[in-house]
Amino acid sequence: GLDIRPETMSYLNINDTNKTLLIYMAGGFGDKIMFPRFIPLICEKNPENKIILMVDDCLSWIYEDLFKDIKNITIIKESQKSMIGSFMKFDYHTNITFLFHHLKLSYADIYIDYWDTTRLVSKSNFNLETILDTKKKNIVINWHGNYLNAHEYIRGMKLEKLIPLFEKFKNKNINWISVQKTFSKEEGEILKKYNVHNVGSTIDN
């Protein structure tokens, strides 16, 4: 069977050839969006080996596009994981959040862009032109993640904390945009009062 427990994780060796590394998702959506930036570097460092990337079904279109020119990577959806271990064999496996460790990168490398995500805008059904204002500064806000996450209480804030900011710049040249996924009725009223555009429900469609 497929044993991908964290304690069994492993990685390619420096002299490996014709080996296969399975990379699978871990963490929240933010991790699943940010950590794959290191995958092109892994593929570049291991041209004689193969990489299998298993992703959430709803995110597969992103990586199918971003990595379409990389020859030694295969992308499969989470719903296809039964193929792993039976039709698709692997020698090593690791979750996405350990790529930074495997590559022995420093904190200075966190902000290096190993890929270009700008072309993804054209792949999405979301039209940026309907929300961006070329005559104003466009500022995007997101004040908390999924409240079902037990750790979210230390990573979020109350929207009301931003009211002084909205008030201070109320008549300034600013276009406020919210990408918040879920919010209360009260929070919705605050967004409406300060003319904050909310695109959280449609931006990743």
RAGIDA-V937120 format. One record per pair of residues at least 4 apart in sequence whose C-alpha atoms are under 7 Angstrom apart, sorted by the first residue. I is the first residue (numbers start at 1). GAP is how many residues later the second one is. D is the distance in whole Angstrom. If there is no record, write none. Layout:
BEGIN
i=I gap=GAP d=D
i=I gap=GAP d=D
END
This chain:
BEGIN
i=1 gap=84 d=7
i=2 gap=83 d=6
i=4 gap=4 d=6
i=4 gap=5 d=7
i=5 gap=4 d=7
i=9 gap=84 d=5
i=9 gap=85 d=5
i=10 gap=82 d=5
i=10 gap=83 d=5
i=10 gap=84 d=6
i=11 gap=10 d=7
i=11 gap=81 d=5
i=11 gap=82 d=6
i=11 gap=83 d=7
i=12 gap=4 d=7
i=12 gap=9 d=7
i=12 gap=80 d=7
i=17 gap=31 d=5
i=17 gap=32 d=5
i=18 gap=30 d=6
i=18 gap=31 d=5
i=18 gap=32 d=7
i=19 gap=30 d=5
i=19 gap=31 d=6
i=19 gap=72 d=6
i=20 gap=29 d=6
i=20 gap=30 d=5
i=20 gap=31 d=6
i=20 gap=70 d=5
i=20 gap=71 d=5
i=20 gap=72 d=6
i=21 gap=29 d=6
i=21 gap=30 d=5
i=21 gap=31 d=6
i=21 gap=69 d=6
i=21 gap=70 d=6
i=21 gap=71 d=5
i=21 gap=72 d=5
i=22 gap=29 d=6
i=22 gap=30 d=5
i=22 gap=31 d=6
i=22 gap=68 d=6
i=22 gap=70 d=6
i=22 gap=71 d=4
i=22 gap=72 d=6
i=23 gap=29 d=6
i=23 gap=30 d=5
i=23 gap=31 d=6
i=23 gap=70 d=6
i=23 gap=71 d=5
i=23 gap=72 d=5
i=23 gap=73 d=6
i=24 gap=29 d=6
i=24 gap=30 d=5
i=24 gap=31 d=6
i=24 gap=70 d=7
i=24 gap=71 d=5
i=24 gap=72 d=6
i=25 gap=7 d=6
i=25 gap=29 d=7
i=25 gap=30 d=6
i=25 gap=70 d=6
i=25 gap=71 d=5
i=26 gap=6 d=7
i=26 gap=69 d=6
i=26 gap=70 d=6
i=26 gap=71 d=6
i=27 gap=4 d=6
i=27 gap=5 d=7
i=28 gap=4 d=6
i=29 gap=4 d=6
i=30 gap=4 d=6
i=31 gap=4 d=6
i=32 gap=4 d=7
i=35 gap=61 d=6
i=35 gap=62 d=6
i=36 gap=60 d=7
i=37 gap=77 d=6
i=37 gap=78 d=6
i=38 gap=4 d=6
i=38 gap=61 d=7
i=38 gap=76 d=6
i=39 gap=4 d=6
i=40 gap=4 d=6
i=40 gap=74 d=7
i=41 gap=4 d=6
i=41 gap=73 d=7
i=42 gap=4 d=6
i=43 gap=4 d=6
i=43 gap=29 d=7
i=47 gap=25 d=7
i=49 gap=23 d=7
i=50 gap=22 d=5
i=50 gap=23 d=6
i=51 gap=21 d=6
i=51 gap=22 d=5
i=51 gap=23 d=6
i=52 gap=21 d=6
i=52 gap=22 d=5
i=52 gap=23 d=6
i=53 gap=21 d=6
i=53 gap=22 d=5
i=53 gap=23 d=6
i=54 gap=21 d=6
i=54 gap=22 d=5
i=54 gap=23 d=6
i=54 gap=24 d=6
i=55 gap=4 d=7
i=55 gap=5 d=6
i=55 gap=21 d=6
i=55 gap=22 d=5
i=55 gap=23 d=6
i=56 gap=4 d=6
i=56 gap=21 d=6
i=56 gap=22 d=5
i=57 gap=20 d=5
i=57 gap=21 d=6
i=57 gap=22 d=7
i=60 gap=4 d=6
i=60 gap=17 d=6
i=61 gap=4 d=6
i=62 gap=4 d=6
i=63 gap=4 d=6
i=64 gap=4 d=6
i=64 gap=11 d=7
i=76 gap=4 d=6
i=77 gap=4 d=7
i=83 gap=4 d=5
i=83 gap=5 d=6
i=84 gap=4 d=5
i=84 gap=5 d=6
i=85 gap=4 d=5
i=94 gap=4 d=7
i=98 gap=4 d=6
i=99 gap=4 d=6
i=100 gap=4 d=6
i=100 gap=5 d=6
i=101 gap=4 d=7
i=105 gap=4 d=6
i=120 gap=4 d=7
i=124 gap=80 d=7
i=124 gap=81 d=6
i=125 gap=80 d=6
i=126 gap=76 d=7
i=126 gap=77 d=5
i=126 gap=79 d=7
i=128 gap=4 d=6
i=132 gap=6 d=6
i=133 gap=5 d=7
i=133 gap=42 d=7
i=136 gap=37 d=5
i=136 gap=38 d=5
i=136 gap=39 d=6
i=137 gap=36 d=6
i=137 gap=37 d=5
i=137 gap=38 d=6
i=138 gap=36 d=6
i=138 gap=37 d=5
i=138 gap=38 d=6
i=139 gap=36 d=6
i=139 gap=37 d=5
i=139 gap=38 d=6
i=140 gap=36 d=6
i=140 gap=37 d=5
i=140 gap=38 d=6
i=140 gap=39 d=7
i=141 gap=36 d=6
i=141 gap=37 d=5
i=141 gap=38 d=6
i=142 gap=36 d=6
i=142 gap=37 d=6
i=142 gap=38 d=5
i=143 gap=13 d=6
i=143 gap=14 d=6
i=143 gap=15 d=7
i=143 gap=16 d=6
i=144 gap=11 d=7
i=144 gap=12 d=4
i=144 gap=13 d=6
i=145 gap=7 d=6
i=145 gap=11 d=7
i=146 gap=6 d=7
i=147 gap=5 d=6
i=152 gap=4 d=6
i=159 gap=28 d=7
i=162 gap=4 d=6
i=163 gap=4 d=6
i=164 gap=4 d=6
i=165 gap=4 d=6
i=166 gap=4 d=6
i=166 gap=28 d=7
i=176 gap=20 d=5
i=176 gap=21 d=6
i=177 gap=19 d=6
i=177 gap=20 d=5
i=177 gap=21 d=6
i=178 gap=18 d=7
i=178 gap=19 d=6
i=178 gap=20 d=4
i=178 gap=21 d=6
i=178 gap=22 d=7
i=179 gap=19 d=6
i=179 gap=20 d=5
i=179 gap=21 d=4
i=180 gap=18 d=7
i=180 gap=20 d=5
i=181 gap=19 d=5
i=181 gap=20 d=6
i=183 gap=4 d=6
i=183 gap=5 d=7
i=184 gap=4 d=6
i=185 gap=4 d=6
i=186 gap=4 d=7
i=187 gap=4 d=6
i=188 gap=4 d=6
i=189 gap=4 d=6
i=190 gap=4 d=6
i=191 gap=4 d=6
i=191 gap=5 d=5
i=192 gap=4 d=6
i=199 gap=4 d=6
END
